[in-house]
Amino acid sequence: MPKYTIRHDKIETRSLLLGDGKLALGVTIGSLAVVLFYVAHEFFWGVQEASEYLSIAPLIISLLVAMGSTYFAANALLEQRRAREAGTDPVLIAHFGQRADARELITFNLSNVGAGAALNVQLDVERPAEDADDWEKRNFLQNIFKPRQPFSVILQGSSIEFSLALGWHLLGQEAGASSGNHLPLKPLPPFKAKLSYEDLAGGKYDAEFTLDVSELQGLGANKSPQMRMVAALETLAKKR
């Protein structure tokens, strides 16, 4: 099975040269490197006596420890920043699903699995390369491949659902041989969905997903327990 490819990039709207300590880290490491280079130069090419080399040994060790401490401190701050962003940034994913009230109906979903609201969400779904005859047999309920207006906001934990098509229309004759001969021969080819959106702080995000309907093969279309309860209640209501 091909890998489910994902690309997710974040573009900051403000410069982080000073905000995340990059300048301070560079100045500190640069200064320590210059001093260490000078000490090493004097140690290997200087004309000092051996006793003087022993006197500067603690200085060399202190510089090495300082550089190591600076490096590990910078890494710790970077990890804290990433953890903080993960707790506030929106993360949108594009994926397939099934309608709760009609599990044979395949849906195309945009879900916000992050911790923040996504703003100005632009969706661009590339139409897969397919013959016109098979394309007509898909019987799409909603055309997700045409350009559309951006969504103003998708809240955290929320999802936007598009009713795409019946499962056998997407998977072809192997999935719906008993449904007649008006089915495409092969499953719908993989296609790409591109997303661009913003967070509340103005940061911009670009994401790209490759979706393949073949992953839906073998999934059941039985009614959910909730829909069985609804059907039972409707039957009781009709008997009264």
ZIMO-V826820 format. One record per residue. N is the residue number from 1. RES is the residue in one letter. SS is DSSP state (A for helix, B for strand, O for the rest). PHI is phi in whole degrees, -180 to 180 (NA if undefined). D_LAST is the distance of its C-alpha to the last C-alpha in whole Angstrom. Layout:
n=N res=RES ss=SS phi=PHI d_last=D_LAST
n=N res=RES ss=SS phi=PHI d_last=D_LAST
This chain:
n=1 res=M ss=O phi=NA d_last=52
n=2 res=P ss=O phi=-65 d_last=54
n=3 res=K ss=O phi=-69 d_last=54
n=4 res=Y ss=O phi=-79 d_last=52
n=5 res=T ss=O phi=-79 d_last=54
n=6 res=I ss=B phi=-138 d_last=54
n=7 res=R ss=B phi=-130 d_last=56
n=8 res=H ss=B phi=-137 d_last=56
n=9 res=D ss=B phi=-122 d_last=59
n=10 res=K ss=B phi=-118 d_last=59
n=11 res=I ss=B phi=-119 d_last=62
n=12 res=E ss=O phi=-76 d_last=63
n=13 res=T ss=O phi=-87 d_last=64
n=14 res=R ss=O phi=-120 d_last=67
n=15 res=S ss=O phi=-74 d_last=70
n=16 res=L ss=O phi=-106 d_last=69
n=17 res=L ss=O phi=-63 d_last=73
n=18 res=L ss=O phi=-102 d_last=74
n=19 res=G ss=O phi=-70 d_last=70
n=20 res=D ss=O phi=-108 d_last=70
n=21 res=G ss=O phi=83 d_last=73
n=22 res=K ss=A phi=-64 d_last=75
n=23 res=L ss=A phi=-65 d_last=78
n=24 res=A ss=A phi=-63 d_last=79
n=25 res=L ss=A phi=-65 d_last=78
n=26 res=G ss=A phi=-64 d_last=80
n=27 res=V ss=A phi=-63 d_last=83
n=28 res=T ss=A phi=-64 d_last=83
n=29 res=I ss=A phi=-66 d_last=83
n=30 res=G ss=A phi=-64 d_last=86
n=31 res=S ss=A phi=-65 d_last=88
n=32 res=L ss=A phi=-64 d_last=88
n=33 res=A ss=A phi=-66 d_last=88
n=34 res=V ss=A phi=-64 d_last=91
n=35 res=V ss=A phi=-63 d_last=93
n=36 res=L ss=A phi=-65 d_last=92
n=37 res=F ss=A phi=-64 d_last=94
n=38 res=Y ss=A phi=-64 d_last=97
n=39 res=V ss=A phi=-64 d_last=97
n=40 res=A ss=A phi=-65 d_last=97
n=41 res=H ss=A phi=-63 d_last=99
n=42 res=E ss=A phi=-68 d_last=102
n=43 res=F ss=A phi=-71 d_last=101
n=44 res=F ss=A phi=-93 d_last=102
n=45 res=W ss=A phi=-120 d_last=104
n=46 res=G ss=O phi=-79 d_last=106
n=47 res=V ss=O phi=-115 d_last=109
n=48 res=Q ss=O phi=-77 d_last=108
n=49 res=E ss=O phi=-81 d_last=109
n=50 res=A ss=A phi=-64 d_last=107
n=51 res=S ss=A phi=-64 d_last=107
n=52 res=E ss=A phi=-72 d_last=105
n=53 res=Y ss=A phi=-64 d_last=102
n=54 res=L ss=A phi=-67 d_last=102
n=55 res=S ss=A phi=-71 d_last=101
n=56 res=I ss=A phi=-96 d_last=99
n=57 res=A ss=A phi=-59 d_last=97
n=58 res=P ss=A phi=-59 d_last=94
n=59 res=L ss=A phi=-66 d_last=94
n=60 res=I ss=A phi=-63 d_last=93
n=61 res=I ss=A phi=-63 d_last=90
n=62 res=S ss=A phi=-64 d_last=89
n=63 res=L ss=A phi=-66 d_last=88
n=64 res=L ss=A phi=-63 d_last=87
n=65 res=V ss=A phi=-65 d_last=84
n=66 res=A ss=A phi=-64 d_last=84
n=67 res=M ss=A phi=-65 d_last=83
n=68 res=G ss=A phi=-64 d_last=80
n=69 res=S ss=A phi=-65 d_last=79
n=70 res=T ss=A phi=-63 d_last=78
n=71 res=Y ss=A phi=-63 d_last=77
n=72 res=F ss=A phi=-69 d_last=74
n=73 res=A ss=A phi=-66 d_last=73
n=74 res=A ss=A phi=-64 d_last=73
n=75 res=N ss=A phi=-63 d_last=70
n=76 res=A ss=A phi=-65 d_last=69
n=77 res=L ss=A phi=-65 d_last=68
n=78 res=L ss=A phi=-66 d_last=67
n=79 res=E ss=A phi=-66 d_last=64
n=80 res=Q ss=A phi=-65 d_last=63
n=81 res=R ss=A phi=-65 d_last=63
n=82 res=R ss=A phi=-64 d_last=61
n=83 res=A ss=A phi=-65 d_last=58
n=84 res=R ss=A phi=-66 d_last=58
n=85 res=E ss=A phi=-66 d_last=57
n=86 res=A ss=A phi=-62 d_last=55
n=87 res=G ss=O phi=-88 d_last=53
n=88 res=T ss=O phi=-131 d_last=53
n=89 res=D ss=O phi=-82 d_last=53
n=90 res=P ss=O phi=-78 d_last=50
n=91 res=V ss=O phi=-136 d_last=49
n=92 res=L ss=B phi=-99 d_last=47
n=93 res=I ss=B phi=-130 d_last=47
n=94 res=A ss=B phi=-107 d_last=45
n=95 res=H ss=B phi=-158 d_last=43
n=96 res=F ss=B phi=-88 d_last=40
n=97 res=G ss=B phi=-154 d_last=37
n=98 res=Q ss=B phi=-127 d_last=33
n=99 res=R ss=O phi=-63 d_last=30
n=100 res=A ss=O phi=-65 d_last=28
n=101 res=D ss=O phi=-94 d_last=25
n=102 res=A ss=O phi=-154 d_last=27
n=103 res=R ss=O phi=-70 d_last=29
n=104 res=E ss=O phi=-76 d_last=31
n=105 res=L ss=B phi=-94 d_last=32
n=106 res=I ss=B phi=-88 d_last=35
n=107 res=T ss=B phi=-117 d_last=36
n=108 res=F ss=B phi=-110 d_last=40
n=109 res=N ss=B phi=-118 d_last=40
n=110 res=L ss=B phi=-114 d_last=42
n=111 res=S ss=B phi=-120 d_last=42
n=112 res=N ss=B phi=-98 d_last=44
n=113 res=V ss=O phi=-97 d_last=45
n=114 res=G ss=O phi=-87 d_last=48
n=115 res=A ss=O phi=-110 d_last=48
n=116 res=G ss=O phi=-138 d_last=49
n=117 res=A ss=O phi=-76 d_last=47
n=118 res=A ss=B phi=-100 d_last=49
n=119 res=L ss=B phi=-113 d_last=50
n=120 res=N ss=B phi=51 d_last=51
n=121 res=V ss=B phi=-82 d_last=49
n=122 res=Q ss=B phi=-105 d_last=50
n=123 res=L ss=B phi=-110 d_last=49
n=124 res=D ss=B phi=-135 d_last=51
n=125 res=V ss=B phi=-108 d_last=49
n=126 res=E ss=O phi=-78 d_last=52
n=127 res=R ss=O phi=-73 d_last=51
n=128 res=P ss=O phi=-69 d_last=51
n=129 res=A ss=O phi=-75 d_last=54
n=130 res=E ss=O phi=-155 d_last=52
n=131 res=D ss=O phi=-62 d_last=52
n=132 res=A ss=A phi=-63 d_last=51
n=133 res=D ss=A phi=-65 d_last=49
n=134 res=D ss=A phi=-65 d_last=47
n=135 res=W ss=A phi=-63 d_last=47
n=136 res=E ss=A phi=-68 d_last=45
n=137 res=K ss=A phi=-76 d_last=43
n=138 res=R ss=O phi=-68 d_last=41
n=139 res=N ss=O phi=54 d_last=39
n=140 res=F ss=O phi=-62 d_last=39
n=141 res=L ss=O phi=-81 d_last=36
n=142 res=Q ss=O phi=-135 d_last=39
n=143 res=N ss=O phi=-90 d_last=42
n=144 res=I ss=O phi=-82 d_last=44
n=145 res=F ss=O phi=-92 d_last=47
n=146 res=K ss=O phi=-92 d_last=48
n=147 res=P ss=O phi=-61 d_last=50
n=148 res=R ss=O phi=-143 d_last=47
n=149 res=Q ss=O phi=-70 d_last=48
n=150 res=P ss=O phi=-69 d_last=48
n=151 res=F ss=B phi=-84 d_last=46
n=152 res=S ss=B phi=-68 d_last=47
n=153 res=V ss=B phi=-158 d_last=46
n=154 res=I ss=B phi=-127 d_last=44
n=155 res=L ss=O phi=-70 d_last=43
n=156 res=Q ss=O phi=-63 d_last=44
n=157 res=G ss=O phi=80 d_last=41
n=158 res=S ss=O phi=-102 d_last=39
n=159 res=S ss=B phi=-145 d_last=39
n=160 res=I ss=B phi=-108 d_last=38
n=161 res=E ss=B phi=-116 d_last=36
n=162 res=F ss=B phi=-114 d_last=37
n=163 res=S ss=B phi=-75 d_last=35
n=164 res=L ss=B phi=-87 d_last=37
n=165 res=A ss=B phi=-169 d_last=36
n=166 res=L ss=B phi=-70 d_last=35
n=167 res=G ss=A phi=-57 d_last=36
n=168 res=W ss=A phi=-71 d_last=38
n=169 res=H ss=A phi=-73 d_last=39
n=170 res=L ss=A phi=-86 d_last=41
n=171 res=L ss=A phi=-92 d_last=42
n=172 res=G ss=O phi=93 d_last=43
n=173 res=Q ss=O phi=-66 d_last=43
n=174 res=E ss=O phi=-63 d_last=43
n=175 res=A ss=O phi=-87 d_last=40
n=176 res=G ss=O phi=-140 d_last=38
n=177 res=A ss=A phi=-62 d_last=40
n=178 res=S ss=A phi=-83 d_last=37
n=179 res=S ss=A phi=-96 d_last=36
n=180 res=G ss=O phi=108 d_last=38
n=181 res=N ss=O phi=-100 d_last=42
n=182 res=H ss=O phi=-98 d_last=41
n=183 res=L ss=O phi=-120 d_last=42
n=184 res=P ss=O phi=-66 d_last=45
n=185 res=L ss=O phi=-75 d_last=47
n=186 res=K ss=O phi=-124 d_last=48
n=187 res=P ss=O phi=-65 d_last=46
n=188 res=L ss=O phi=-60 d_last=46
n=189 res=P ss=O phi=-61 d_last=50
n=190 res=P ss=O phi=-59 d_last=50
n=191 res=F ss=B phi=-141 d_last=50
n=192 res=K ss=B phi=-107 d_last=52
n=193 res=A ss=B phi=-123 d_last=50
n=194 res=K ss=B phi=-110 d_last=52
n=195 res=L ss=B phi=-125 d_last=51
n=196 res=S ss=B phi=-138 d_last=53
n=197 res=Y ss=B phi=-158 d_last=52
n=198 res=E ss=B phi=-130 d_last=54
n=199 res=D ss=O phi=-104 d_last=53
n=200 res=L ss=O phi=-68 d_last=54
n=201 res=A ss=O phi=-90 d_last=58
n=202 res=G ss=O phi=96 d_last=58
n=203 res=G ss=O phi=-67 d_last=59
n=204 res=K ss=B phi=-108 d_last=58
n=205 res=Y ss=B phi=-131 d_last=56
n=206 res=D ss=B phi=-129 d_last=56
n=207 res=A ss=B phi=-138 d_last=54
n=208 res=E ss=B phi=-140 d_last=54
n=209 res=F ss=B phi=-128 d_last=51
n=210 res=T ss=B phi=-109 d_last=51
n=211 res=L ss=B phi=-110 d_last=48
n=212 res=D ss=O phi=-132 d_last=47
n=213 res=V ss=A phi=-71 d_last=44
n=214 res=S ss=A phi=-62 d_last=45
n=215 res=E ss=A phi=-67 d_last=44
n=216 res=L ss=A phi=-87 d_last=41
n=217 res=Q ss=O phi=-63 d_last=41
n=218 res=G ss=O phi=89 d_last=39
n=219 res=L ss=O phi=-74 d_last=37
n=220 res=G ss=O phi=-76 d_last=33
n=221 res=A ss=O phi=-119 d_last=30
n=222 res=N ss=O phi=-70 d_last=28
n=223 res=K ss=O phi=-71 d_last=25
n=224 res=S ss=O phi=-73 d_last=25
n=225 res=P ss=A phi=-57 d_last=23
n=226 res=Q ss=A phi=-64 d_last=22
n=227 res=M ss=A phi=-70 d_last=20
n=228 res=R ss=A phi=-66 d_last=19
n=229 res=M ss=A phi=-64 d_last=17
n=230 res=V ss=A phi=-63 d_last=16
n=231 res=A ss=A phi=-63 d_last=15
n=232 res=A ss=A phi=-66 d_last=13
n=233 res=L ss=A phi=-65 d_last=11
n=234 res=E ss=A phi=-65 d_last=10
n=235 res=T ss=A phi=-65 d_last=9
n=236 res=L ss=A phi=-64 d_last=7
n=237 res=A ss=A phi=-66 d_last=6
n=238 res=K ss=A phi=-71 d_last=6
n=239 res=K ss=A phi=-76 d_last=4
n=240 res=R ss=O phi=-76 d_last=0
